Amino acid sequence: MKIGVLAIQGDFAEHIVMLKRLGVETAEVRLPAHLAGLDGLIMPGGESTTIGKLAVDFDLLDPLRAFGKDHAVWGTCAGAIFLSKDARRSQPLLGIMDITVQRNAFGRQVDSFEADLPIPQLGEGGPYHAIFIRAPIIESVHGAASVLSSLPDGRIVAAQQGRLLATSFHPELTEDLRFHQYFLSLVQ
């Protein structure tokens, strides 16, 4: 199995470290040719507008859309925004996941927080300790998308649509490998 990590902006190196801890071969994706031979793709947190503009500049939008039709793709934080069909503003999006996302829904950097989330799909190990940094919320899921996890107040922070996965938080900043393992199960 070989997993690519979109490496044009954001915290891609942290995802690579997590995947290597799981013994998975990785590749940094910066150009369309880098998608060849990959079994799945992670799009990291960062700044969604910048990721979108760079994807346009490097002619990645259409190749990423095509890749997402046949492969597992996971977007964390800004990557989740980039996956969405609607970010409530004009910016380049892949538009392949039936979710509407609100950027920076929890406020600025100083409003970052952590929360323990029940996510039954991750199996044993108790609640998942999630780290939110200038995080979006998933305002709504439609079509084939479904909710994986919400905060106690009902705000959606993780969703899935077939082999597409979106999280508002940063699993790559924890020591817990369960979310990366769950993504790998979608790849297979």
C-alpha positions in Angstrom: 0.0 0.0 0.0 1.3 3.5 -0.9 -0.4 6.6 0.5 0.2 10.1 -0.9 0.0 13.2 1.2 -0.7 16.5 -0.6 2.5 18.4 0.1 1.9 21.9 -1.4 1.1 23.6 1.9 0.2 22.8 5.5 1.2 20.0 8.0 1.9 17.2 5.5 5.1 16.1 7.2 3.1 15.1 10.4 0.8 12.8 8.4 3.8 11.2 6.8 5.3 10.5 10.3 2.0 8.8 11.3 1.8 6.7 8.2 5.4 5.6 8.6 4.7 4.6 12.2 2.1 2.2 10.7 4.6 0.8 8.3 3.0 2.4 5.2 4.9 3.6 2.2 4.3 7.3 1.5 4.8 9.9 -1.2 4.6 13.6 -1.2 2.2 14.9 -3.9 2.9 18.2 -5.5 2.2 17.5 -9.2 -0.4 15.5 -11.1 2.2 12.8 -12.0 2.8 12.2 -8.3 -0.7 10.6 -8.0 0.4 7.7 -10.2 0.6 4.4 -8.3 -1.0 5.7 -5.1 -3.7 3.7 -3.2 -5.0 6.7 -1.2 -4.4 10.4 -0.5 -4.4 12.6 2.6 -5.0 16.3 2.3 -3.6 18.0 5.4 -4.5 21.0 7.4 -3.1 24.4 6.5 -4.9 27.3 4.8 -7.6 26.1 2.5 -7.5 29.2 0.2 -3.8 28.8 -0.3 -4.1 25.0 -0.9 -6.8 25.7 -3.5 -4.8 28.4 -5.3 -1.7 26.3 -5.4 -3.7 23.3 -6.7 -4.9 25.5 -9.5 -1.3 26.8 -10.2 0.1 23.3 -10.4 -2.8 21.9 -12.5 -3.9 19.6 -9.7 -7.6 20.3 -9.4 -8.9 18.0 -12.1 -6.4 15.2 -11.4 -7.3 15.3 -7.7 -11.0 15.2 -8.5 -10.5 12.2 -10.8 -8.3 10.4 -8.2 -11.1 10.9 -5.6 -13.6 9.2 -7.7 -11.7 5.9 -7.6 -9.6 6.1 -4.4 -9.9 6.9 -0.7 -9.2 10.5 0.1 -9.0 12.1 3.6 -9.1 15.8 4.3 -8.1 17.1 7.7 -9.1 20.7 8.7 -8.2 22.7 5.6 -8.2 19.5 3.6 -11.8 18.9 4.7 -12.7 22.3 3.4 -10.9 21.6 0.1 -12.9 18.3 -0.3 -16.3 19.9 0.3 -18.9 21.0 -2.2 -19.5 24.2 -0.4 -17.3 26.4 1.8 -19.7 29.4 1.9 -17.3 31.5 -0.1 -15.6 31.7 -3.4 -12.4 29.7 -3.4 -11.1 26.7 -5.4 -12.6 23.4 -4.0 -12.5 19.8 -5.2 -16.2 19.7 -4.6 -16.3 15.9 -4.4 -17.8 15.4 -0.9 -21.4 16.1 -0.1 -20.7 18.4 2.8 -21.0 22.1 3.5 -18.2 23.5 5.6 -17.8 26.8 7.6 -14.2 27.9 7.8 -12.7 29.0 11.1 -15.9 28.2 12.9 -14.4 28.2 16.3 -12.6 31.5 16.0 -8.9 32.5 15.8 -5.8 30.6 16.7 -6.2 31.6 20.4 -9.5 29.8 20.4 -8.0 26.4 19.6 -9.1 23.6 21.9 -9.0 19.9 22.5 -12.0 17.5 23.0 -12.6 13.8 23.6 -15.0 12.5 21.0 -16.8 9.2 20.9 -16.2 7.6 17.5 -17.4 4.0 17.4 -15.9 3.4 14.0 -12.4 3.6 15.5 -13.0 0.5 17.7 -11.7 0.0 21.2 -9.5 2.5 23.0 -12.1 4.9 24.4 -12.9 8.4 23.2 -10.7 10.0 20.5 -8.7 13.0 21.8 -9.1 15.6 19.0 -7.1 18.8 18.5 -8.9 21.7 16.9 -6.8 24.6 15.5 -8.7 27.4 13.7 -11.0 24.5 12.8 -13.9 24.4 10.4 -17.2 22.8 11.3 -19.1 20.6 8.9 -22.4 22.6 8.8 -24.3 19.8 7.0 -24.0 16.5 5.3 -26.2 15.6 2.3 -26.5 13.0 -0.4 -24.3 9.9 0.4 -22.3 11.6 3.2 -22.9 10.7 6.9 -21.8 12.0 10.2 -19.0 10.2 12.0 -18.7 12.4 15.0 -20.1 15.6 16.6 -19.3 17.7 19.6 -21.7 17.5 22.5 -23.5 20.7 21.2 -24.2 18.9 17.9 -21.7 20.6 15.7 -20.4 18.0 13.1 -16.6 17.5 13.2 -16.1 14.3 11.2 -18.0 12.9 8.2 -17.6 10.1 5.7 -18.9 9.5 2.2 -17.9 6.0 0.9 -14.1 6.2 0.8 -14.0 10.0 1.4 -13.3 11.1 4.9 -13.3 14.7 6.4 -12.2 15.7 9.9 -12.3 19.2 11.3 -9.5 18.3 13.7 -5.9 17.2 13.4 -5.3 13.5 14.1 -1.7 13.9 12.9 -0.9 16.0 15.9 -1.7 13.2 18.4 0.0 9.9 19.3 -3.2 8.0 18.6 -2.9 6.1 15.3 -6.6 5.0 15.2 -7.8 7.6 12.7 -5.0 6.8 10.3 -5.7 3.1 10.7 -9.4 3.8 10.0 -8.4 5.7 6.8 -6.2 2.7 5.7 -9.2 0.4 6.1 -11.1 2.6 3.6 -8.2 2.4 1.2 -8.3 -1.4 1.3 
